[in-house]
Amino acid sequence: MTAARDTGLAPGSRLAQIRQQMGLSQRRVAELSGLTHSAISTIEQDKVSPAVSTLQKLLKVYGMSLSAFFAEQAQPKRSQVVVNPEQLIEIGSRGVSFKLVHNGDNSRGLGFLIETYEAGTSTGGLLKHQGEEVGTVLEGEIELTVDGETYTVTAGQSYVIDTGLPHNFTNKSDRVCRIISAHTPANF
């Protein structure tokens, strides 16, 4: 899927644009994604920000990765070496911040995220994508569920998961949790 990237569009409007470019109705996308027509309509009107798991379901229908959805399409002639904080690409929502460190090179093999989970937030439903992820909790604690088993990971601890297994992250504590993580493929 190669949709034209209009960086001025809000995520819901961008999803609507991609759907329309593909010639799909909201009802058809609902059938293919397992979401309700009402949910898709509300998201496309930018009335709500979708959870990461919901966005992932929609993008699967469109044949796009989360990284491709949020990254700029134009690649610089030479890959950027230093990425400033304001250049990080926010791909999270609903109290979960995923700041993607991206230098404009869509052919790289490794992705890197700076994650922040506000108290009581979650990635939503179960995520699943081919690859692996390694992360370290810098502050707070996170409840990590992988393939039905739940682990509490606290500051200083790390995790290694096969992201092909259903998984999610939930901050059940009353304080912020910060994580750094690397994942393959870079465009999950």
C-alpha positions in Angstrom: 0.0 0.0 0.0 1.5 3.3 -1.0 -0.9 6.1 0.1 0.1 9.7 -0.3 1.3 11.0 3.0 -0.3 14.3 4.0 1.5 15.2 7.3 -1.2 17.8 8.1 -3.9 15.2 8.6 -5.0 13.9 12.1 -4.7 10.1 12.4 -8.4 9.4 11.9 -8.6 11.6 8.8 -5.5 9.9 7.5 -7.2 6.5 8.0 -10.2 7.7 6.2 -8.0 8.9 3.3 -6.3 5.6 3.0 -9.6 3.7 3.1 -11.1 5.9 0.4 -7.9 5.5 -1.8 -8.4 1.8 -1.5 -12.0 2.0 -2.5 -13.3 0.4 0.7 -16.4 1.3 2.6 -16.4 1.7 6.4 -18.6 -1.3 6.7 -16.2 -3.5 4.6 -13.3 -2.3 6.8 -15.3 -3.2 9.8 -15.8 -6.7 8.5 -12.2 -7.2 7.6 -10.8 -5.7 10.9 -13.3 -7.2 13.3 -14.2 -3.7 14.6 -17.7 -2.2 14.5 -18.7 0.3 11.8 -19.5 2.8 14.6 -15.9 2.5 16.0 -14.4 3.1 12.5 -16.7 6.1 11.9 -15.8 7.6 15.3 -12.1 7.1 14.7 -12.2 8.5 11.2 -14.0 11.6 12.5 -11.1 12.1 15.0 -13.6 11.9 17.9 -11.5 9.3 19.6 -7.9 8.2 19.3 -7.7 4.4 18.7 -5.7 2.2 21.0 -2.5 0.8 19.5 -4.1 -2.6 19.1 -7.2 -1.1 17.3 -4.9 0.9 15.0 -2.9 -2.2 14.2 -6.1 -4.1 13.2 -7.0 -1.2 10.8 -3.6 -1.0 9.3 -3.5 -4.7 8.7 -6.5 -4.3 6.5 -4.6 -1.6 4.6 -1.4 -3.5 4.4 0.5 -0.9 6.4 2.8 -1.1 9.4 2.5 1.3 12.4 5.8 2.8 11.5 4.9 3.4 7.9 1.6 5.0 8.9 3.4 7.6 11.1 6.8 8.0 9.3 7.4 10.5 6.6 7.3 9.0 3.1 10.1 11.2 1.7 13.5 9.8 2.5 16.5 12.1 2.8 19.3 11.6 0.3 21.6 10.6 3.2 20.3 8.9 6.4 20.2 11.1 9.4 22.7 10.2 12.1 21.4 12.4 15.0 17.7 12.5 15.7 16.5 15.3 17.9 13.7 14.9 20.5 11.2 17.0 18.4 11.9 14.7 15.4 10.7 11.5 17.2 7.5 10.1 15.7 4.6 9.7 18.2 2.7 6.5 17.4 0.9 6.0 20.7 -2.4 7.2 22.0 -4.7 7.2 25.0 -2.1 7.8 27.7 0.5 5.5 26.1 3.3 7.3 24.3 5.4 5.4 21.8 8.1 7.7 20.4 9.7 6.1 17.4 13.3 7.0 16.8 13.3 7.2 13.0 15.9 8.7 10.7 13.9 8.6 7.5 15.5 5.3 6.3 12.7 2.9 5.8 15.1 0.0 4.9 16.6 -0.3 8.4 16.3 -3.6 10.2 15.8 -2.5 13.8 13.2 -0.2 15.4 13.7 1.7 18.7 11.0 3.1 20.9 10.9 5.4 24.0 7.7 4.3 25.7 5.7 6.1 28.5 2.7 4.6 30.1 0.6 6.9 32.3 -0.9 5.4 35.4 -3.8 3.0 34.6 -3.1 2.8 30.8 -2.6 -0.1 28.5 -1.8 -0.9 24.8 -5.4 -2.1 24.6 -6.2 -5.6 23.2 -3.5 -8.1 22.4 -0.9 -7.1 19.9 0.7 -9.6 17.6 3.3 -9.1 14.8 6.2 -11.2 13.5 9.5 -10.4 15.1 11.0 -9.9 18.6 11.2 -7.2 21.1 13.7 -6.4 23.9 13.1 -3.7 26.4 14.2 -2.3 29.8 12.0 -0.6 32.3 13.7 2.7 33.3 11.1 3.9 35.8 8.0 2.4 37.4 6.6 -1.0 36.6 4.6 -2.6 33.8 2.4 -5.7 33.7 3.4 -7.7 30.6 1.2 -10.4 29.3 2.6 -12.8 26.7 0.7 -15.8 25.3 -1.6 -15.8 28.4 1.1 -15.5 31.0 1.5 -12.3 33.0 4.7 -10.9 34.3 5.4 -7.7 36.4 8.6 -6.0 35.2 10.0 -3.3 37.4 12.6 -0.6 37.0 16.0 -2.1 36.1 14.5 -5.3 34.8 14.4 -6.2 31.1 12.2 -8.4 29.0 12.7 -10.4 25.7 9.6 -11.5 23.8 8.6 -13.2 20.6 6.1 -10.6 19.3 4.5 -13.3 17.1 2.8 -14.4 20.4 -0.2 -12.3 21.6 1.0 -9.7 24.1 0.1 -6.4 25.8 1.4 -4.0 28.3 -0.6 -2.5 31.2 0.4 0.0 33.8 -1.7 -0.9 36.8 0.3 1.2 39.2 -0.5 4.8 40.3 2.7 6.3 38.7 4.3 6.6 35.3 6.2 3.8 33.7 9.0 4.5 31.2 10.6 1.9 29.0 13.1 1.8 26.1 12.7 -1.0 23.6 14.1 -2.3 20.4 12.1 -4.5 18.0 12.3 -6.4 14.7 11.2 -5.8 12.1 11.7 -2.1 12.2 8.3 -1.5 10.5 6.0 -3.6 12.8 
